[in-house]
Amino acid sequence: MASPRRNGDQAAAGGRRKESRRLGTLLLVLRVAALCFSLAAAVFAATDGAVLRLAPFRFLLAANAILAVYSVFEVAAAAWEVAKGATLLPEALQLWFDFGHDQVTN
């Protein structure tokens, strides 16, 4: 029979896992929203053919398209994290990877 202290430790670990899963799900929802917005911006920029003759608008289209592709990969990574309960890379490396890419795309 397990001691009361051990049962309390297990309950605390279960609570942290549940909280972590909630946070992961929230991040997944936010990443899906970012994908929707970036994809909508790219489609909106691509629909006006007359404006695309100007270089700044072509640059805007390219930037939005790159961000949409990046968002697809981030959504996939977030879905993996929610489903498996672990990041694709070791956690410290994953944080630096996300930070670096967020700095480049923002």
Secondary structure as the mmCIF struct_conf table of DSSP 4:
data_model
#
loop_
_struct_conf.conf_type_id
_struct_conf.id
_struct_conf.beg_label_comp_id
_struct_conf.beg_label_asym_id
_struct_conf.beg_label_seq_id
_struct_conf.end_label_comp_id
_struct_conf.end_label_asym_id
_struct_conf.end_label_seq_id
HELX_RH_AL_P HELX_RH_AL_P1 PRO A 4 THR A 47
TURN_TY1_P TURN_TY1_P1 GLY A 49 ALA A 50
HELX_RH_3T_P HELX_RH_3T_P1 VAL A 51 ARG A 53
BEND BEND1 LEU A 54 LEU A 54
HELX_RH_AL_P HELX_RH_AL_P2 ALA A 55 LYS A 84
BEND BEND2 GLY A 85 ALA A 86
BEND BEND3 LEU A 88 LEU A 89
HELX_RH_AL_P HELX_RH_AL_P3 GLU A 91 THR A 105
#
